[in-house]
Amino acid sequence: MLSSSTSRITFIFRYSLLQIPNFVSFPSSSSSFSSLHSHSVSPSTRQVDEAVDSFTRMLSMRRTPPVIQFNQILGSLSKTKHFHVAVSLFQQLQARGIAPSIVTLNILINCCCGMGRMTLASSVLAKIFRMDYQPNTVTFTTILKGLFLCGSVEKAVRFHDRVVAHGFQFNQVTYGTLINGLCKTGHTSAAIQVLRKIPRYGIAPDVFIYNTIIDSLCKDTLVNLRKPLIY
């Protein structure tokens, strides 16, 4: 059962995502695996192949393992930035009729954001609502981070404001993400405004948040000091 605040958010997002297809198609499995080497960061290709083999063996079992075991492999691939491979495996999961959990879909959103495919991430969010799952802090924080990674600063801020306005309460990690995204894109003043507001939400800034602000202020000062030398 969705909470009343999340139900209101569900209503807003369902209608804001009407222009997005029921579920946007992901890259085909063949293209995903053929591009494995070009997208590899770590671990080694052999380790990725082993993960794919394990996933495939689990799918072929007479008694399919619980989805949490598939999530472990998908999560590992996502953390090591093998987004295309994880998405391809998710497609196989769907083809077998195995229902994803909210954790599965959060991993998928992270993959979409990592690939810079925010329309796909929005489609997965819509799928979460259609399945009557409750989006959580991980869901929204991942989308927020993805918007910043794509350079959509204004969309990220509007996204945060809209969700908060409808009763969802973010945590310290979310505000760290928001402040870091603003600082990294040169919006230190806006980040400081967020820092001043978050105590009213019951959030105490941590060392990471303060260090992010201080680092950004120092960089802004250095830029200002260099201007007389340049001009």
SEMAR-216592 format. One record per residue: residue in one letter; residue number from 1; x, y, z of N, C-alpha, C in turn. Coordinates in nm, 4 decimals, padded with zeros to 6 digits, always signed. Each point is the difference from the previous one (the first is absolute). Layout:
% residues N
  code  pos      n.c1      n.c2      n.c3     ca.c1     ca.c2     ca.c3      c.c1      c.c2      c.c3
     A  NUM         X         Y         Z         X         Y         Z         X         Y         Z
...
This chain:
% residues 231
  code  pos      n.c1      n.c2      n.c3     ca.c1     ca.c2     ca.c3      c.c1      c.c2      c.c3
     M    1  +00.0850  -00.1200  +00.0000  -00.0850  +00.1200  +00.0000  +00.0880  +00.1242  +00.0000
     L    2  -00.0311  +00.0917  -00.0936  +00.0756  +00.1238  -00.0076  -00.0427  +00.0944  +00.1106
     S    3  +00.0956  +00.0760  +00.0553  -00.0340  +00.1027  +00.0971  -00.0725  +00.1126  -00.0715
     S    4  -00.0685  +00.0871  +00.0761  -00.0758  +00.1075  -00.0622  +00.0908  +00.0960  -00.0743
     S    5  +00.1188  +00.0292  +00.0570  +00.0914  +00.0926  -00.0666  +00.0521  -00.0591  -00.1294
     T    6  +00.0329  -00.1301  +00.0019  +00.0502  -00.0639  -00.1209  -00.1111  -00.0150  -00.1026
     S    7  -00.1236  -00.0190  +00.0458  -00.1129  -00.0088  -00.0924  -00.0156  +00.1310  -00.0763
     R    8  +00.0178  +00.1129  +00.0695  -00.0104  +00.1291  -00.0675  +00.1116  +00.0142  -00.1032
     I    9  +00.1207  -00.0453  +00.0358  +00.1119  +00.0059  -00.0937  -00.0283  -00.0891  -00.1200
     T   10  -00.0574  -00.1185  +00.0260  -00.0346  -00.0924  -00.1076  -00.0952  +00.0670  -00.0978
     F   11  -00.1016  +00.0687  +00.0519  -00.0973  +00.0683  -00.0845  +00.0683  +00.1036  -00.0891
     I   12  +00.0873  +00.0802  +00.0602  +00.0685  +00.1050  -00.0748  +00.0853  -00.0590  -00.1108
     F   13  +00.0783  -00.1040  +00.0334  +00.0920  -00.0554  -00.0990  -00.0719  -00.0767  -00.1091
     R   14  -00.1096  -00.0655  +00.0338  -00.0738  -00.0724  -00.1027  -00.0458  +00.0953  -00.1096
     Y   15  -00.0438  +00.1177  +00.0397  -00.0494  +00.0946  -00.0976  +00.1118  +00.0803  -00.0655
     S   16  +00.1143  +00.0093  +00.0660  +00.1118  +00.0714  -00.0616  +00.0752  -00.0894  -00.0976
     L   17  -00.0285  -00.1321  +00.0038  +00.0708  -00.0940  -00.0867  -00.0906  -00.0545  -00.1110
     L   18  -00.1127  +00.0669  -00.0241  -00.0933  -00.0494  -00.1008  +00.0608  -00.0031  -00.1394
     Q   19  +00.0977  +00.0852  -00.0268  +00.0593  +00.0075  -00.1322  +00.1089  -00.1049  -00.0206
     I   20  +00.0293  -00.0758  +00.1050  +00.1033  -00.1018  -00.0112  -00.0656  -00.1328  -00.0346
     P   21  +00.0568  -00.0773  -00.0946  -00.0595  -00.1281  -00.0376  -00.0168  -00.0911  +00.1205
     N   22  -00.0887  -00.1024  -00.0155  -00.0291  -00.0911  +00.1103  +00.1270  -00.0579  +00.0605
     F   23  +00.0931  -00.0410  -00.0857  +00.1323  -00.0378  +00.0504  +00.0959  +00.0096  -00.1163
     V   24  +00.0871  +00.0962  +00.0038  +00.0915  +00.0266  -00.1104  +00.0903  -00.1194  -00.0213
     S   25  +00.0251  -00.0354  -00.1266  +00.0862  -00.1133  -00.0314  +00.1443  +00.0315  +00.0339
     F   26  +00.0665  -00.0982  +00.0572  +00.1412  +00.0125  +00.0300  +00.0800  -00.0546  -00.1163
     P   27  +00.1325  +00.0286  -00.0007  +00.0841  -00.0555  -00.1056  -00.0114  -00.1515  -00.0009
     S   28  +00.0119  -00.0586  -00.1185  -00.0131  -00.1447  -00.0118  +00.1122  -00.0715  +00.0718
     S   29  -00.0271  -00.1256  +00.0345  +00.0985  -00.0786  +00.0731  +00.1279  -00.0137  -00.0794
     S   30  -00.0120  -00.0225  -00.1302  +00.1191  -00.0213  -00.0810  +00.0883  +00.1228  -00.0024
     S   31  -00.0620  +00.1197  -00.0157  +00.0803  +00.1225  -00.0030  +00.0621  +00.0275  +00.1345
     S   32  -00.0714  -00.0390  +00.1083  +00.0534  +00.0228  +00.1337  +00.1238  -00.0832  +00.0245
     F   33  -00.0037  -00.1287  -00.0404  +00.1142  -00.0863  +00.0258  +00.1145  +00.0282  -00.0956
     S   34  -00.0315  +00.0409  -00.1232  +00.1074  +00.0295  -00.0934  +00.0757  +00.1245  +00.0403
     S   35  -00.0649  +00.0876  +00.0787  +00.0663  +00.1228  +00.0434  +00.0606  -00.0137  +00.1389
     L   36  +00.0086  -00.1236  +00.0495  +00.0500  -00.0241  +00.1349  +00.1392  +00.0580  +00.0198
     H   37  +00.0899  -00.0270  -00.0936  +00.1377  +00.0432  +00.0175  +00.0121  +00.1515  -00.0023
     S   38  -00.0828  +00.0660  -00.0825  +00.0101  +00.1450  -00.0095  -00.0529  +00.0688  +00.1237
     H   39  -00.0827  -00.0696  +00.0800  -00.0583  +00.0628  +00.1183  +00.0622  -00.0504  +00.1297
     S   40  +00.0982  -00.0878  -00.0108  +00.0583  -00.0574  +00.1203  +00.0860  +00.1008  +00.0736
     V   41  -00.0137  +00.0020  +00.1295  +00.0842  +00.0826  +00.0856  +00.0737  -00.0913  +00.0964
     S   42  -00.0732  -00.0743  +00.0813  +00.0495  -00.1019  +00.0891  -00.1214  -00.0765  +00.0514
     P   43  +00.0115  -00.1233  +00.0411  +00.1199  -00.0816  +00.0003  +00.0349  -00.0479  -00.1391
     S   44  +00.0793  -00.1039  -00.0109  +00.0458  -00.0481  -00.1297  -00.1158  -00.0578  -00.0796
     T   45  +00.0220  -00.0104  -00.1304  -00.1024  -00.0562  -00.0876  -00.0356  -00.1416  +00.0425
     R   46  +00.0973  -00.0759  +00.0474  -00.0270  -00.1371  +00.0432  -00.0984  -00.0027  +00.1162
     Q   47  +00.0163  +00.0925  +00.0931  -00.0919  +00.0059  +00.1146  -00.1406  +00.0360  -00.0442
     V   48  -00.0098  +00.0897  -00.0979  -00.1313  +00.0369  -00.0524  -00.0630  -00.1205  -00.0691
     D   49  +00.0811  -00.0724  -00.0794  -00.0504  -00.1204  -00.0681  -00.0496  -00.1028  +00.1014
     E   50  +00.0712  -00.0123  +00.1111  -00.0411  -00.0946  +00.1042  -00.1332  +00.0417  +00.0612
     A   51  -00.0174  +00.1305  +00.0183  -00.1263  +00.0505  +00.0547  -00.1150  -00.0294  -00.0956
     V   52  +00.0244  +00.0212  -00.1292  -00.1026  -00.0273  -00.1013  -00.0330  -00.1486  -00.0040
     D   53  +00.1030  -00.0849  +00.0076  -00.0217  -00.1452  -00.0009  -00.0827  -00.0438  +00.1212
     S   54  +00.0322  +00.0557  +00.1170  -00.0743  -00.0342  +00.1218  -00.1457  +00.0399  -00.0130
     F   55  -00.0232  +00.1183  -00.0552  -00.1362  +00.0507  -00.0182  -00.0767  -00.0921  -00.0939
     T   56  +00.0648  -00.0400  -00.1094  -00.0646  -00.0866  -00.0994  -00.0320  -00.1371  +00.0587
     R   57  +00.0931  -00.0550  +00.0796  -00.0239  -00.1298  +00.0634  -00.1181  +00.0071  +00.0963
     M   58  -00.0079  +00.1094  +00.0747  -00.1110  +00.0167  +00.0932  -00.1337  +00.0060  -00.0737
     L   59  -00.0012  +00.0655  -00.1156  -00.1225  +00.0091  -00.0786  -00.0442  -00.1363  -00.0525
     S   60  +00.0974  -00.0870  -00.0271  -00.0311  -00.1302  -00.0588  -00.0370  -00.1062  +00.1035
     M   61  +00.0090  +00.0324  +00.1286  -00.0337  -00.0967  +00.1049  -00.1486  -00.0335  -00.0035
     R   62  -00.0296  -00.1256  +00.0343  -00.1404  -00.0433  +00.0029  -00.0791  +00.0815  +00.1012
     R   63  +00.0604  +00.0202  +00.1168  -00.0612  +00.0857  +00.1012  +00.0788  +00.1304  +00.0039
     T   64  -00.0580  +00.1049  -00.0543  +00.0706  +00.1271  -00.0118  +00.0301  +00.0585  +00.1381
     P   65  +00.1243  +00.0435  +00.0231  +00.0361  +00.0603  +00.1290  -00.0793  +00.1286  +00.0244
     P   66  -00.0082  +00.0439  +00.1240  -00.0692  +00.1269  +00.0293  +00.0688  +00.1169  -00.0684
     V   67  -00.0763  +00.1034  -00.0267  +00.0513  +00.1132  -00.0768  +00.1178  +00.0686  +00.0687
     I   68  +00.0087  -00.0147  +00.1319  +00.1101  +00.0634  +00.0727  +00.1359  -00.0505  -00.0488
     Q   69  +00.0059  -00.1260  -00.0436  +00.1259  -00.0543  -00.0503  +00.0370  +00.0606  -00.1349
     F   70  -00.0996  +00.0272  -00.0822  +00.0249  +00.0681  -00.1267  +00.0428  +00.1444  +00.0264
     N   71  -00.0619  +00.0601  +00.1024  +00.0345  +00.1384  +00.0347  +00.1471  +00.0143  +00.0387
     Q   72  +00.0538  -00.1004  +00.0649  +00.1397  +00.0057  +00.0421  +00.0922  +00.0126  -00.1202
     I   73  -00.0289  -00.0748  -00.1056  +00.0823  +00.0064  -00.1210  -00.0230  +00.1324  -00.0729
     L   74  -00.1251  +00.0392  -00.0146  -00.0302  +00.1265  -00.0673  +00.0617  +00.1178  +00.0746
     G   75  -00.0090  -00.0030  +00.1332  +00.0568  +00.1077  +00.0803  +00.1507  +00.0076  -00.0140
     S   76  +00.0666  -00.1145  -00.0054  +00.1451  -00.0022  -00.0171  +00.0408  +00.0578  -00.1343
     L   77  -00.0726  -00.0361  -00.1041  +00.0299  +00.0530  -00.1341  -00.0249  +00.1502  -00.0057
     S   78  -00.1056  +00.0440  +00.0668  -00.0304  +00.1431  +00.0018  +00.1083  +00.0788  +00.0731
     K   79  +00.0455  -00.0533  +00.1134  +00.1025  +00.0693  +00.0784  +00.1320  +00.0101  -00.0758
     T   80  +00.0272  -00.0979  -00.0849  +00.1249  +00.0020  -00.0775  -00.0197  +00.0616  -00.1385
     K   81  -00.1135  +00.0669  -00.0170  -00.0296  +00.0795  -00.1195  -00.0173  -00.0824  -00.1275
     H   82  -00.0373  -00.1261  +00.0142  -00.0338  -00.0817  -00.1166  -00.1510  +00.0095  -00.0217
     F   83  -00.0433  +00.1223  -00.0268  -00.1430  +00.0283  -00.0058  -00.0717  -00.0758  -00.1113
     H   84  +00.0609  -00.0022  -00.1189  -00.0641  -00.0652  -00.1134  -00.0193  -00.1495  +00.0246
     V   85  +00.0973  -00.0620  +00.0644  -00.0105  -00.1430  +00.0291  -00.1126  -00.0246  +00.0997
     A   86  -00.0072  +00.0828  +00.1036  -00.1050  -00.0150  +00.1008  -00.1389  +00.0164  -00.0622
     V   87  -00.0140  +00.0977  -00.0891  -00.1290  +00.0224  -00.0659  -00.0375  -00.1194  -00.0859
     S   88  +00.0981  -00.0551  -00.0697  -00.0262  -00.1165  -00.0843  -00.0463  -00.1198  +00.0840
     L   89  +00.0623  -00.0205  +00.1153  -00.0403  -00.1098  +00.0885  -00.1402  +00.0241  +00.0561
     F   90  -00.0307  +00.1266  +00.0285  -00.1346  +00.0326  +00.0477  -00.1036  -00.0381  -00.1052
     Q   91  +00.0322  +00.0226  -00.1271  -00.0918  -00.0383  -00.1072  -00.0270  -00.1501  +00.0025
     Q   92  +00.1051  -00.0774  +00.0271  -00.0167  -00.1451  +00.0070  -00.0912  -00.0383  +00.1170
     L   93  +00.0137  +00.0742  +00.1094  -00.0830  -00.0233  +00.1181  -00.1470  +00.0227  -00.0349
     Q   94  -00.0248  +00.1083  -00.0722  -00.1368  +00.0310  -00.0414  -00.0544  -00.1051  -00.0958
     A   95  +00.0856  -00.0444  -00.0940  -00.0424  -00.0986  -00.0988  -00.0431  -00.1303  +00.0658
     R   96  +00.0583  -00.0317  +00.1148  -00.0363  -00.1210  +00.0721  -00.1212  +00.0202  +00.0910
     G   97  -00.0514  +00.1222  +00.0027  -00.1186  +00.0279  +00.0797  +00.0264  +00.0121  +00.1484
     I   98  +00.1261  +00.0265  +00.0368  +00.0354  +00.0157  +00.1411  -00.0239  +00.1456  +00.0401
     A   99  -00.0847  +00.0189  +00.0981  -00.0360  +00.1360  +00.0412  +00.1164  +00.0673  +00.0726
     P  100  +00.0380  +00.1199  -00.0429  +00.1070  +00.0726  +00.0691  -00.0498  +00.0566  +00.1321
     S  101  +00.0892  +00.0165  +00.0939  -00.0342  +00.0652  +00.1262  +00.0323  +00.1482  -00.0121
     I  102  -00.0315  +00.0783  +00.1018  +00.0352  +00.1417  -00.0012  +00.1512  +00.0161  -00.0058
     V  103  +00.0738  -00.0932  +00.0608  +00.1466  +00.0046  -00.0047  +00.0481  -00.0197  -00.1437
     T  104  -00.0598  -00.0963  -00.0703  +00.0353  -00.0242  -00.1405  -00.0193  +00.1265  -00.0825
     L  105  -00.1138  +00.0635  +00.0184  -00.0328  +00.1178  -00.0802  +00.0863  +00.1195  +00.0385
     N  106  +00.0380  +00.0094  +00.1264  +00.0932  +00.1059  +00.0401  +00.1366  -00.0197  -00.0675
     I  107  +00.0434  -00.1248  -00.0088  +00.1259  -00.0305  -00.0692  -00.0116  +00.0378  -00.1470
     L  108  -00.1141  -00.0311  -00.0588  -00.0220  +00.0319  -00.1412  +00.0016  +00.1509  -00.0228
     I  109  -00.0611  +00.0757  +00.0910  +00.0019  +00.1457  -00.0098  +00.1435  +00.0516  +00.0064
     N  110  +00.0789  -00.0579  +00.0894  +00.1403  +00.0408  +00.0111  +00.0752  -00.0261  -00.1298
     C  111  -00.0289  -00.1123  -00.0641  +00.0638  -00.0316  -00.1283  -00.0400  +00.1017  -00.1073
     C  112  -00.1287  +00.0315  -00.0054  -00.0475  +00.0978  -00.0984  +00.0667  +00.1356  +00.0216
     C  113  +00.0097  +00.0421  +00.1261  +00.0640  +00.1278  +00.0319  +00.1478  -00.0044  -00.0372
     G  114  +00.0648  -00.1132  +00.0282  +00.1407  -00.0133  -00.0329  +00.0266  +00.0060  -00.1491
     M  115  -00.0977  -00.0432  -00.0798  +00.0128  +00.0057  -00.1453  -00.0457  +00.1345  -00.0555
     G  116  -00.0489  +00.0883  +00.0900  -00.0491  +00.1292  -00.0460  -00.1360  -00.0083  -00.0665
     R  117  -00.0751  -00.1060  +00.0275  -00.1304  -00.0214  -00.0635  -00.1114  +00.0321  +00.0991
     M  118  -00.0231  +00.1275  +00.0228  -00.0967  +00.0418  +00.1008  -00.1449  -00.0290  -00.0406
     T  119  -00.0268  -00.0051  -00.1300  -00.1347  -00.0375  -00.0439  -00.0294  -00.1436  +00.0397
     L  120  +00.1011  -00.0861  -00.0138  -00.0159  -00.1389  +00.0419  -00.0168  -00.0092  +00.1515
     A  121  +00.0763  +00.0817  +00.0722  -00.0127  +00.0008  +00.1473  -00.1420  +00.0406  +00.0397
     S  122  -00.0559  +00.0981  -00.0694  -00.1375  +00.0429  +00.0278  -00.0993  -00.1108  -00.0313
     S  123  +00.0300  -00.0770  -00.1046  -00.0860  -00.1119  -00.0353  +00.0005  -00.1069  +00.1087
     V  124  +00.1169  -00.0249  +00.0576  +00.0090  -00.0974  +00.1094  -00.0761  +00.0516  +00.1222
     L  125  +00.0098  +00.1304  +00.0265  -00.0756  +00.0593  +00.1106  -00.1496  -00.0200  -00.0215
     A  126  -00.0439  +00.0181  -00.1246  -00.1411  -00.0224  -00.0314  -00.0374  -00.1465  +00.0230
     K  127  +00.0912  -00.0898  -00.0309  -00.0244  -00.1429  +00.0215  -00.0153  -00.0302  +00.1496
     I  128  +00.0803  +00.0670  +00.0820  -00.0107  -00.0170  +00.1450  -00.1408  +00.0340  +00.0463
     F  129  -00.0544  +00.1110  -00.0517  -00.1354  +00.0404  +00.0380  -00.1047  -00.0995  -00.0511
     R  130  +00.0201  -00.0473  -00.1243  -00.0964  -00.0943  -00.0563  -00.0045  -00.1306  +00.0788
     M  131  +00.1138  -00.0377  +00.0574  +00.0062  -00.1240  +00.0768  -00.0428  +00.0208  +00.1457
     D  132  -00.0423  +00.1234  +00.0307  -00.0445  +00.0341  +00.1362  +00.1092  -00.0184  +00.1039
     Y  133  +00.1232  +00.0200  -00.0418  +00.1105  +00.0031  +00.0948  +00.0105  +00.1398  +00.0588
     Q  134  +00.0652  +00.0100  +00.1122  +00.0204  +00.1292  +00.0636  +00.1409  +00.0498  -00.0321
     P  135  +00.0121  +00.1046  -00.0807  +00.1336  +00.0552  -00.0260  +00.0599  +00.0502  +00.1302
     N  136  +00.1286  -00.0210  +00.0175  +00.0628  +00.0384  +00.1257  +00.1094  +00.1041  -00.0212
     T  137  +00.0729  +00.0284  +00.1033  +00.1049  +00.1014  -00.0082  +00.1048  -00.0370  -00.1040
     V  138  +00.0322  -00.1282  -00.0091  +00.0980  -00.0444  -00.0996  -00.0498  +00.0312  -00.1404
     T  139  -00.1278  -00.0264  -00.0252  -00.0592  +00.0266  -00.1315  +00.0181  +00.1459  -00.0401
     F  140  -00.0462  +00.0902  +00.0871  +00.0015  +00.1418  -00.0329  +00.1411  +00.0588  +00.0012
     T  141  +00.0844  -00.0462  +00.0925  +00.1362  +00.0526  +00.0061  +00.0780  -00.0397  -00.1237
     T  142  -00.0216  -00.1214  -00.0484  +00.0687  -00.0461  -00.1210  -00.0401  +00.0838  -00.1209
     I  143  -00.1290  +00.0295  -00.0128  -00.0465  +00.0838  -00.1111  +00.0576  +00.1405  +00.0119
     L  144  +00.0024  +00.0522  +00.1211  +00.0562  +00.1332  +00.0237  +00.1461  +00.0045  -00.0443
     K  145  +00.0761  -00.0998  +00.0396  +00.1417  -00.0079  -00.0384  +00.0140  -00.0120  -00.1514
     G  146  -00.0876  -00.0797  -00.0618  +00.0049  -00.0168  -00.1448  -00.0246  +00.1296  -00.0742
     L  147  -00.0926  +00.0804  +00.0484  -00.0282  +00.1291  -00.0633  +00.1220  +00.0919  +00.0067
     F  148  +00.0684  -00.0007  +00.1138  +00.1217  +00.0803  +00.0108  +00.1084  -00.0509  -00.0939
     L  149  +00.0140  -00.1312  -00.0103  +00.1018  -00.0574  -00.0878  -00.0236  +00.0376  -00.1460
     C  150  -00.1283  +00.0176  -00.0344  -00.0353  +00.0386  -00.1364  +00.0054  +00.1516  -00.0208
     G  151  +00.0342  +00.0741  +00.1066  +00.0076  +00.1453  -00.0113  -00.1333  +00.0703  +00.0106
     S  152  -00.1037  -00.0728  +00.0403  -00.1335  +00.0593  +00.0112  -00.0206  +00.0542  +00.1418
     V  153  +00.0706  +00.1069  +00.0318  -00.0014  +00.0545  +00.1356  -00.1389  +00.0501  +00.0387
     E  154  -00.0618  +00.0785  -00.0874  -00.1324  +00.0546  +00.0316  -00.1033  -00.1111  +00.0167
     K  155  +00.0079  -00.1034  -00.0846  -00.0933  -00.1124  +00.0119  +00.0217  -00.0734  +00.1321
     A  156  +00.1256  -00.0124  +00.0403  +00.0307  -00.0679  +00.1265  -00.0602  +00.0755  +00.1179
     V  157  +00.0149  +00.1308  +00.0009  -00.0536  +00.0818  +00.1093  -00.1528  -00.0055  +00.0003
     R  158  -00.0604  +00.0093  -00.1188  -00.1465  -00.0075  -00.0087  -00.0504  -00.1374  +00.0452
     F  159  +00.0734  -00.1027  -00.0379  -00.0369  -00.1359  +00.0405  -00.0019  -00.0113  +00.1524
     H  160  +00.1063  +00.0491  +00.0639  +00.0079  -00.0013  +00.1462  -00.1159  +00.0783  +00.0613
     D  161  -00.0201  +00.1213  -00.0499  -00.1042  +00.0863  +00.0567  -00.1386  -00.0618  -00.0138
     R  162  -00.0257  -00.0618  -00.1149  -00.1318  -00.0579  -00.0247  -00.0268  -00.1168  +00.0955
     V  163  +00.1002  -00.0861  +00.0170  -00.0179  -00.1161  +00.0868  -00.0194  +00.0431  +00.1457
     V  164  +00.0822  +00.0959  +00.0452  -00.0110  +00.0485  +00.1380  -00.1349  +00.0687  +00.0226
     A  165  -00.0457  +00.0749  -00.1001  -00.1268  +00.0717  +00.0128  -00.1181  -00.0940  +00.0195
     H  166  +00.0153  -00.1249  -00.0431  -00.1098  -00.0955  +00.0137  +00.0220  -00.0986  +00.1130
     G  167  +00.0840  +00.0398  +00.0954  +00.0058  -00.0734  +00.1249  +00.1075  -00.1039  +00.0172
     F  168  +00.0847  -00.0216  -00.1030  +00.1047  -00.1002  +00.0157  +00.1185  +00.0616  +00.0726
     Q  169  +00.0551  -00.0724  +00.0964  +00.1117  +00.0514  +00.0784  +00.1306  -00.0670  -00.0421
     F  170  +00.0913  +00.0802  -00.0492  +00.1313  -00.0509  -00.0392  +00.0901  -00.0143  +00.1218
     N  171  +00.1121  -00.0692  -00.0187  +00.0931  -00.0182  +00.1107  +00.1302  +00.0756  -00.0248
     Q  172  +00.0969  -00.0237  +00.0856  +00.1280  +00.0708  -00.0070  +00.0737  -00.0292  -00.1305
     V  173  -00.0113  -00.1231  -00.0478  +00.0674  -00.0379  -00.1250  -00.0563  +00.0797  -00.1173
     T  174  -00.1324  +00.0149  -00.0029  -00.0628  +00.0760  -00.1081  +00.0495  +00.1438  -00.0015
     Y  175  +00.0043  +00.0617  +00.1172  +00.0426  +00.1396  +00.0042  +00.1491  +00.0132  -00.0279
     G  176  +00.0761  -00.1020  +00.0346  +00.1405  +00.0001  -00.0386  +00.0135  -00.0047  -00.1509
     T  177  -00.0857  -00.0797  -00.0640  -00.0009  -00.0104  -00.1466  -00.0414  +00.1322  -00.0631
     L  178  -00.1040  +00.0616  +00.0548  -00.0485  +00.1268  -00.0533  +00.1053  +00.1093  +00.0135
     I  179  +00.0589  +00.0118  +00.1175  +00.1009  +00.1038  +00.0246  +00.1245  -00.0248  -00.0837
     N  180  +00.0420  -00.1255  -00.0099  +00.1177  -00.0326  -00.0810  -00.0246  +00.0320  -00.1469
     G  181  -00.1204  -00.0338  -00.0487  -00.0331  +00.0287  -00.1390  -00.0004  +00.1488  -00.0296
     L  182  -00.0525  +00.0790  +00.0920  -00.0016  +00.1452  -00.0186  +00.1408  +00.0576  +00.0025
     C  183  +00.0825  -00.0481  +00.0933  +00.1372  +00.0511  +00.0104  +00.0830  -00.0371  -00.1230
     K  184  -00.0147  -00.1234  -00.0464  +00.0787  -00.0458  -00.1145  -00.0361  +00.0730  -00.1286
     T  185  -00.1193  +00.0588  -00.0035  -00.0435  +00.0720  -00.1200  +00.0105  +00.1513  +00.0177
     G  186  +00.0719  +00.0424  +00.1047  +00.0249  +00.1425  +00.0185  -00.1110  +00.0783  +00.0668
     H  187  -00.0908  -00.0694  +00.0675  -00.1115  +00.0682  +00.0659  +00.0178  -00.0054  +00.1519
     T  188  +00.1127  +00.0535  +00.0461  +00.0320  -00.0056  +00.1423  -00.1012  +00.0753  +00.0847
     S  189  -00.0444  +00.1152  -00.0474  -00.0977  +00.0792  +00.0770  -00.1290  -00.0778  +00.0213
     A  190  -00.0454  -00.0688  -00.1038  -00.1217  -00.0810  +00.0120  +00.0226  -00.1153  +00.0969
     A  191  +00.1205  -00.0564  -00.0024  +00.0326  -00.1091  +00.0923  -00.0042  +00.0476  +00.1450
     I  192  +00.0488  +00.1215  +00.0249  -00.0013  +00.0567  +00.1354  -00.1439  +00.0240  +00.0456
     Q  193  -00.0857  +00.0410  -00.0927  -00.1412  +00.0192  +00.0346  -00.0636  -00.1319  +00.0425
     V  194  +00.0345  -00.1078  -00.0714  -00.0511  -00.1327  +00.0376  +00.0526  -00.0383  +00.1372
     L  195  +00.1287  +00.0265  +00.0243  +00.0616  -00.0315  +00.1296  -00.0745  +00.0685  +00.1139
     R  196  -00.0434  +00.1233  -00.0215  -00.0712  +00.0744  +00.1038  -00.1417  -00.0514  +00.0215
     K  197  -00.0582  -00.0621  -00.1037  -00.1391  -00.0457  +00.0098  -00.0147  -00.1379  +00.0634
     I  198  +00.1003  -00.0861  -00.0189  -00.0211  -00.1407  +00.0365  -00.0243  -00.0261  +00.1490
     P  199  +00.0460  +00.0866  +00.0932  -00.0339  -00.0274  +00.1409  -00.1502  -00.0025  +00.0256
     R  200  -00.0768  +00.0762  -00.0781  -00.1455  +00.0006  +00.0207  -00.0630  -00.1335  -00.0397
     Y  201  +00.0752  -00.0798  -00.0794  -00.0470  -00.1336  -00.0363  +00.0515  -00.1062  +00.0977
     G  202  +00.0659  +00.0452  +00.1060  +00.0528  -00.0930  +00.0976  +00.1298  -00.0655  -00.0416
     I  203  +00.0701  +00.0616  -00.0960  +00.1257  -00.0553  -00.0514  +00.1170  +00.0790  +00.0567
     A  204  +00.0953  -00.0695  +00.0590  +00.1221  +00.0639  +00.0498  +00.1106  -00.0180  -00.1031
     P  205  +00.0550  +00.1081  -00.0538  +00.1081  -00.0121  -00.0989  +00.1174  -00.0785  +00.0569
     D  206  +00.0581  -00.0875  -00.0829  +00.1149  -00.0780  +00.0457  +00.1301  +00.0590  -00.0552
     V  207  +00.1094  -00.0675  +00.0277  +00.1319  +00.0489  -00.0421  +00.0095  +00.0093  -00.1523
     F  208  -00.0579  -00.0982  -00.0689  +00.0038  +00.0008  -00.1462  -00.0655  +00.1261  -00.0554
     I  209  -00.1152  +00.0362  +00.0523  -00.0718  +00.1177  -00.0482  +00.0808  +00.1267  +00.0253
     Y  210  +00.0528  +00.0129  +00.1217  +00.0802  +00.1192  +00.0311  +00.1267  +00.0058  -00.0851
     N  211  +00.0661  -00.1128  -00.0185  +00.1216  -00.0025  -00.0820  -00.0288  +00.0369  -00.1446
     T  212  -00.1152  -00.0443  -00.0486  -00.0398  +00.0333  -00.1375  -00.0178  +00.1504  -00.0154
     I  213  -00.0672  +00.0618  +00.0959  -00.0224  +00.1447  -00.0035  +00.1333  +00.0743  +00.0104
     I  214  +00.0835  -00.0402  +00.0944  +00.1291  +00.0669  +00.0209  +00.0870  -00.0113  -00.1243
     D  215  +00.0053  -00.1189  -00.0587  +00.0802  -00.0208  -00.1208  -00.0483  +00.0891  -00.1136
     S  216  -00.1319  +00.0094  -00.0154  -00.0565  +00.0830  -00.1066  +00.0286  +00.1484  +00.0239
     L  217  -00.0109  +00.0435  +00.1253  +00.0296  +00.1397  +00.0336  +00.1468  +00.0328  -00.0284
     C  218  +00.0889  -00.0943  +00.0327  +00.1429  +00.0214  -00.0256  +00.0275  +00.0128  -00.1491
     K  219  -00.0642  -00.0859  -00.0790  +00.0194  +00.0061  -00.1451  -00.0544  +00.1299  -00.0568
     D  220  -00.1152  +00.0436  +00.0522  -00.0568  +00.1275  -00.0464  +00.0931  +00.1153  +00.0348
     T  221  +00.0617  -00.0043  +00.1179  +00.0932  +00.1055  +00.0426  +00.1225  +00.0034  -00.0889
     L  222  +00.0508  -00.1192  -00.0341  +00.1171  -00.0066  -00.0870  -00.0307  +00.0570  -00.1377
     V  223  -00.1199  -00.0278  -00.0499  -00.0399  +00.0542  -00.1308  -00.0065  +00.1516  +00.0071
     N  224  -00.0580  +00.0530  +00.1083  -00.0109  +00.1447  +00.0143  +00.1367  +00.0663  +00.0143
     L  225  +00.0917  -00.0677  +00.0681  +00.1351  +00.0546  +00.0159  +00.0756  +00.0003  -00.1311
     R  226  -00.0304  -00.0942  -00.0892  +00.0712  -00.0099  -00.1270  -00.0491  +00.1016  -00.1021
     K  227  -00.1231  +00.0490  +00.0173  -00.0576  +00.0904  -00.0996  +00.0857  +00.1234  -00.0256
     P  228  +00.0518  +00.0690  +00.1051  +00.0839  +00.1176  -00.0271  +00.1263  -00.0345  -00.0792
     L  229  +00.0489  -00.1221  +00.0160  +00.1203  -00.0405  -00.0722  -00.0301  -00.0261  -00.1469
     I  230  -00.1232  -00.0469  -00.0252  -00.0369  -00.0329  -00.1379  -00.0418  +00.1235  -00.0768
     Y  231  -00.0755  +00.0852  +00.0683  -00.0520  +00.1177  -00.0699  +00.0896  +00.1188  +00.0298
